[in-house]
Amino acid sequence: RSNRSLNGEWVQITNNTRRAINLDGWTLSDRDHHTYRFHHYRLAGRATVRVHTGIGRDVRTDLYQDRRAYVWNNDTDTATLRNQRGRTVDSISWGHRHR
């Protein structure tokens, strides 16, 4: 579980509008409620940011959760982006649950 491997796990968020969006207070979480909170970050219009799991220095195109363990399950999980009011802005799921 090297930091390099942890940072190979990321979620990409794209702003499809022309206006910058202030993501301060927004959250990104998985199905198990591991939550990353954005602090003082504006996503420019038509821009993309990758939110990496591991430790790193935040820059405009890459943010880091500074975790020491993996968050996203390979087989099945859901990434949910919520605004500062807790309303779901977007979510994506992959895989399927076995019953």
Secondary structure as a PSIPRED ss2 file (coil, helix, strand):
# PSIPRED VFORMAT (PSIPRED V4.0)

   1 R C   1.000  0.000  0.000
   2 S C   1.000  0.000  0.000
   3 N H   0.000  1.000  0.000
   4 R H   0.000  1.000  0.000
   5 S H   0.000  1.000  0.000
   6 L H   0.000  1.000  0.000
   7 N H   0.000  1.000  0.000
   8 G C   1.000  0.000  0.000
   9 E C   1.000  0.000  0.000
  10 W E   0.000  0.000  1.000
  11 V E   0.000  0.000  1.000
  12 Q E   0.000  0.000  1.000
  13 I E   0.000  0.000  1.000
  14 T E   0.000  0.000  1.000
  15 N C   1.000  0.000  0.000
  16 N C   1.000  0.000  0.000
  17 T C   1.000  0.000  0.000
  18 R C   1.000  0.000  0.000
  19 R C   1.000  0.000  0.000
  20 A C   1.000  0.000  0.000
  21 I E   0.000  0.000  1.000
  22 N E   0.000  0.000  1.000
  23 L C   1.000  0.000  0.000
  24 D C   1.000  0.000  0.000
  25 G C   1.000  0.000  0.000
  26 W C   1.000  0.000  0.000
  27 T E   0.000  0.000  1.000
  28 L E   0.000  0.000  1.000
  29 S E   0.000  0.000  1.000
  30 D C   1.000  0.000  0.000
  31 R C   1.000  0.000  0.000
  32 D C   1.000  0.000  0.000
  33 H C   1.000  0.000  0.000
  34 H C   1.000  0.000  0.000
  35 T E   0.000  0.000  1.000
  36 Y E   0.000  0.000  1.000
  37 R E   0.000  0.000  1.000
  38 F C   1.000  0.000  0.000
  39 H C   1.000  0.000  0.000
  40 H C   1.000  0.000  0.000
  41 Y C   1.000  0.000  0.000
  42 R E   0.000  0.000  1.000
  43 L E   0.000  0.000  1.000
  44 A C   1.000  0.000  0.000
  45 G C   1.000  0.000  0.000
  46 R C   1.000  0.000  0.000
  47 A C   1.000  0.000  0.000
  48 T E   0.000  0.000  1.000
  49 V E   0.000  0.000  1.000
  50 R E   0.000  0.000  1.000
  51 V E   0.000  0.000  1.000
  52 H E   0.000  0.000  1.000
  53 T C   1.000  0.000  0.000
  54 G C   1.000  0.000  0.000
  55 I C   1.000  0.000  0.000
  56 G C   1.000  0.000  0.000
  57 R C   1.000  0.000  0.000
  58 D C   1.000  0.000  0.000
  59 V E   0.000  0.000  1.000
  60 R C   1.000  0.000  0.000
  61 T C   1.000  0.000  0.000
  62 D E   0.000  0.000  1.000
  63 L E   0.000  0.000  1.000
  64 Y E   0.000  0.000  1.000
  65 Q C   1.000  0.000  0.000
  66 D C   1.000  0.000  0.000
  67 R C   1.000  0.000  0.000
  68 R C   1.000  0.000  0.000
  69 A C   1.000  0.000  0.000
  70 Y C   1.000  0.000  0.000
  71 V C   1.000  0.000  0.000
  72 W C   1.000  0.000  0.000
  73 N C   1.000  0.000  0.000
  74 N C   1.000  0.000  0.000
  75 D C   1.000  0.000  0.000
  76 T C   1.000  0.000  0.000
  77 D E   0.000  0.000  1.000
  78 T E   0.000  0.000  1.000
  79 A E   0.000  0.000  1.000
  80 T E   0.000  0.000  1.000
  81 L E   0.000  0.000  1.000
  82 R E   0.000  0.000  1.000
  83 N C   1.000  0.000  0.000
  84 Q C   1.000  0.000  0.000
  85 R C   1.000  0.000  0.000
  86 G C   1.000  0.000  0.000
  87 R C   1.000  0.000  0.000
  88 T E   0.000  0.000  1.000
  89 V E   0.000  0.000  1.000
  90 D E   0.000  0.000  1.000
  91 S E   0.000  0.000  1.000
  92 I E   0.000  0.000  1.000
  93 S E   0.000  0.000  1.000
  94 W E   0.000  0.000  1.000
  95 G C   1.000  0.000  0.000
  96 H C   1.000  0.000  0.000
  97 R C   1.000  0.000  0.000
  98 H C   1.000  0.000  0.000
  99 R C   1.000  0.000  0.000
